[in-house]
Amino acid sequence: MVYIHGGAYSAGSGSDPLYDGARLAARGDVVVVTLNHRLNVFGYAYLARLAPGFEDSGNAGQLDLILALQWVRDNIAAFGGDPSRVMLFGQSGGGAKIATLMAMPAAQGLFHRAATMSGQQVTASGPINATTRAAAWLKALGLTPDRAAEATTMPVERLLEAQTAEDPILGFGGLYFGPVLDFRSLPRHPFYPDAAPQGRSIPMIIGNTREETLGFMGDDPRNQGLTWDSLAARLTPGVMRIDITPEAVIAGYRAMHPDWSPDRVLIAATTAGRSWRGAVIEAEERARAGAPAWVYQLDFPGELASGRQGAFHTADIPLVFDNVQAAGSRTRGPGAQSLSDKMSDAFIALARDGDPNHAGLPRWDRYELPRRQTMLMDVQPRMADDPRGDERAFFSTIPYIQPGT
């Protein structure tokens, strides 16, 4: 079981205490591997169109992961592992990296099961947009495109500082660096226009958390005391990441859920419109292709530093690793260990057998259209068809492009 850490494509480490694999390894008689790889400008700044010698620069971080998987293939038997049963699992950016690997020919045959937790990659960055970003980064370094190679002589700190320049494609936030459709190591988008054929035979878990964006926005003081009048100002393009007016979002939710508060609508809409969309698309495309996918939605609440509770982004990590008591875990309390037993055993079952079903769970059906069978992970897990179907249908009318790409 090879874990790829989150942190988008810009940060993170395989050595976080929540990723300690000791309990998972002992629990399931599995070998757990975590790793590091090049990130941000070092892993994904696309200079191929600007300077010679940088042909693979837009996907260097992904190629690092492929090298790590080649090492696993060649060496894991010495640690008691089975190189013919390698499972990738990852949360947030880690899941997105896995989705991308499923469309990279050099990764074919290096892993045989996959599980993504709140991490999806429908489309990669286009090469022209990626070049525009790289040029903006070079400009922040005081370099013209023809001097791109000079970046290799600059201090690491300076290269990272320049990454904070405003993204010229998104129009907000720092520069996005992620996988690039370079027609070299990544010849197609991972899940556009369909699920990449290379990955269709790989059994896959696709998971998300019900209040995903609570992890990003739950303690933001600007979201305290929201009213229907002030909510519109919070539903900005930078928050929603799709082309829709806040008035339309508010009207849609007040029609669907007239009893919900403005605060609840903020978290629900930003989760469904921006974070959940990619997971839905991936699950639907695998279903259309007849590819095996088991989908879960985490309903069990974690607790933010402020004390606010909800199933927020990252809340499933300690549950899957059987690390609910580890340093940094915010998913504790009554029922947490019981659910962790069920979720970690499901991931182990997928790694071992290619199917997450086990005696501790209700029957977990594969995701199929039009039913959209989903396991609701809570103290008492249960199956549901098309949970949050009204929100899914509402946002399905808005074209979706992976944020940043």
N, C-alpha and C positions, 0 to 999 in steps of 0.2 A: 504494500500500500504506500504509494509515493504521494506525499502531500506537497502542493504548490501554494505558497503563501499569497495572501492578498496584499492590498495597498495600491490598488489600481496597477499601473505599470510603472509607478514612480517611486514606491517606498516599500518597506516591509522587510522581513527576515524570516528564515526558516527556524530560527532559534527562540521564538517567542515561547514563554512558558505554557501557553495554551496549546501549543503544537507538540508538547512532549509526548512521544509515542509509547512510553513505557507501559501505561495501563492498557492501551489498545492492543499492544503486542502480546501482553500476558493474557488478556481477555480472550483473544481469538486465535492464538498460536499463529500470528502473522508477523512479518517483518515490516516495520514502519520506517520510511525514509523521508527526511525533509532536506531541503537544499536551498541554496542561494543562487542568484544569477544576475546578470547585468540589468539595470533598471534605468528609467528616465532617459536622459540624453545618451548615456553610455550603451543602452540596450536598444533604443528605438529612434534616435535622431536620423532621419533619412537624408543622407548626403550623396546618394548614388548619382543623382542628376546634376550635382554641383562640383564634384571633384573625383578624379580617378582614385581607385584603391578603396572605395567605400561601398562597393556593390551590394554587400549584405548588411549595411549599417541599419536599415530600417527594421530588421528582424533579428538582430544579434542576440537579444534577450531570449527569443524563442529558440534560436539555434543553441544557446547554452543549455536550455532544457532538453533538447534532443541529445546533446552530448551526455548529459546526466543520465538520460534513459538508456543510452548505449552502454554507459558504465554499469547500470543496473542489470541490463541484459547479460553482460559479460562477467559480472562479479557477484551477483546477489546470491547465487547458489552457495557460495562460501559462507554466507551468513544464515543459511537455512531457508532462503527464499526460492520461489519457483519462477524462473524467468519466463515461463509460458503463461503465468497468471499474474500479470502486473496491472494493478489498478491505480489510476490517477484520481486524486480527489483534491479539491481546492475551493476556497471561499473567496467571493468577490473577485478581485483581479486574478486570483488563482484559478477560479472557474473559467474566467474569460480566456486565460492562457490555454487552458485545456481545450476549450471549444475551438480555439485557433489551431492548436496542434492537430485537431481532427481533420483539418483541411491542408496540412503540410505534408507533402509526399515523403520527406525525409523521416517523418515520425511514424510512418506506416509500419505496423507490426511490432512497435516498441511497447505498446500497452494494449490491454485486452478488455478492460472495463473502465468506466469513467463515472465520476460523481461531481456535480457542480452545485455549489451552495451560494445562492445570491450572486452568481457570476456568469455572465453570458457575453458572447461576442457574435452578434448577428452579421455585422459588416466590419471590415477592417478599414483603416485609413486609406483613402485613395492616394496614389503617388503624387498627384499634383498638389493636393492639400498638404500632404506630408512635406513636400518640397517647400511650399509657402511657409510652413511652420519652421522648417530648418533655417530658411533665410531670415525669418524674424529672430530666431535664436542667435544666428551669426551677427545680425545687426546689433543686438543687445551686447554682444561681445566686442563690438567695434570692428567687425570684419565684413568685407564684401563677399558675395558668393565665390568669386574666383580665388579668395584667400581661405577657403573652408579648411584646408589641411592644417592651417596654423592653429586651429583649435586644439590639435593634439599636443601642442607645446604649452598650453595654459594650465594654471592650477585648477585642481578639481573644484575647489570652492567657487572660483570664478565661473566655471561652466555651469554649475548648479544655480548660481545667483541669476545668470542670464535666462534661465528657464522660467523665471517668474514674470517675464514680459507677457503682456496681454496676448491671448490667443487670437490670431487674425481671422480665424475661421469662425470660432464660436462668438467672438466679440466680448468675452468676459473671462475672467480667471486666468491662471497661468497657462503656459504652453502645454498642450496635450501631446504626449508621445506614447504611441502604442503600435501594434502590428501594422504593417504596410502591405497593401496589395502590390507587390513588386514584380510579380510574374516571374519570379526566380525561385525563392523558397516558399512563397505563398502565392500560388497561381489563381486563387479564387477566394471569394468571401466565404467565411465558415458556414453561414446559414442563409445566404442569399445567392440565387433566387430560391434555393432549396437547401436541405441538409446535405452537406458535402458527402458524396457517395463513399469516400474513403472511410468515414466514421460510422456508417449506417449499421455495420455488423457488430459494433461495440455496444454491449448493454450499458445503459446509462441511467443514472439518477439525476433529475433536475429539481432543485429545491429553491424555495424562496421563503422570506419571512413576511408575515401579514402586515406588520407596521414598519416596513423596511426603513423608510426615511426618518423615522423617529430617532434612529441612531445618528443622523446628521443634523436634525433640526429640533429635536425634543427639548434641548436645554438652551436654545437660542432665545435671548430675552426679547427679540423682536416679535416672537410668536406668542408672547404672554398676553392674555386678555384680548384675544382677537374678537372682533365683531364681524358681522357680515359686510359692513362698510370697509373695514380695514383689511379684510382677507384678500381682496383683489390685489392690493399692493404687494402681497407676499407671493402671489402666484405668478412670478415673473418668468420670462423665458429661461433665465439661468436656473430657476428652480424646476420648472416643468420640463424643459429640454425638448419640447415639441411645439409646433406652430398652432397654438390654440389660444383664444382670448380667456382671461380669467373669468370674465362674465359668463362665458359659455360653460366653463367648468363648474362654477358656483350654481348656476341654474340647473345643470345636469344632476349635481349631487342633491340639491334641495328637492328635486323631483323624485330621485331614487330613494333618498333617505331623509325624509323631512324632519326626523327626530334627531339628526346628528348636529353637533355643535360646529362652529367655524373651525375650531382647532382640530377636531376629528376629520373634517373635510380636508384640511390642509395636508395632514399626514396621509390620508387615504388617497387623495388625488395625486400627490407627488409620488407615492409608492406605485399606484396603478399605472400612471401615465408615463413614468420615466424608468422606474426600477424593474417593475414586474413585466413590462411589455416584452423585453428581450427573451425572458424565460418562457413566456406564452408562445412566442413565435418559434423558438427552438423546439418546444414540445409538439406544437402543431405540425411543424415541418417533418419531424421524425415520424409522427403518426401518419402523415400523408405518404411517407416513403416506406411504411411498414417496418420501421426501425424500432427496436425495443427501448422504451423509456418508462421509468416509474417516477411520478411527480409527487413532491410533497410540499405542503405549506406549513410552516411552523406557526402555531397559535400559542404555544406556551410562552409566557412573558418572562423577559429578563428585566433587570432594574438598572436604570441609568444612575449616574453619580448623584443626580438631584433627587433620586427616589422615585422618579416617574417610571411606570412599568409599561411594558409592551413587547411584542415580538419584533425587536428591532434588528437591523443589520449587524451581523456577527453573533447574534444570540445563539445560533445553532452550533458554533464551533466547539464549545466545551461539551455539548451534548454528544456530538459525533466522536470526539476524542476520549469520552469517558473521563473528562477533566473538570467536572462541575465544581470541585473544591480547589482547583488550582489557582495560583496567583493570577489576578486579572479577570477571572470568571465573573460575569455579571448575570449568569443564569444559574441561580441556586434556589434554595427554599423548598418547601414541601412539593414533592412530586418530581423534582429535577432529576434525581438519581434514577428514579423509575423510568422516566422518559429517556434518559441517557442510555440506560441498559438496552432499550428497544432500538434507539437510533444507531448506536454503535454496532449492535449485533446485525442490523440491516446492512450497514456498510461492509462489515466483515463478510456477510453472506454473499453480497455482490462480488466482493474480491475473490472469494473462494469458488463460488458456484455460478456466477453470472446472473444471479437472481436475488433480490434483497429480502425475499420472504423468509420468515423464520417463525418458530412457535410462539414467540412473544408478541407478535403483531397480528391484527386482523389480516385477512387475505388482502394483499396489496396488488391490485389489478394494474396492468399496463395502461398507459394513457392512450386513448383512442378517440377518434372523432366520430360522432359529435358529442360523446358523453363527457370527455375530458376528466377521466377518473383521477382523483387526487387524494393522497393520504394527508389528513389533517393531524399534524403531530402535536399532541397535547398529553396531559396525564393519562387520559384514555384515548389513544389514537383511534381514528375512525375514517372510513372512506366517504367521500362526497363527490358528486358529479358537478363539475363546473362551478366550484366555489367562487364567489364574487363575480358571477357571470354577468350581472348587470354592468359592473364597472368595466369588465373586459369588453363587452359589446360597445359600450359608450366610446372607449378610446380606440377601438378597432377602426373607427371611421376616419382617424387621423393618420396620415402616412408616418411611418416610423423609420428613422435612421439612427443607428447606434450613436449615442452622444459622443462627440469627439471625432467621429469619422465622416 
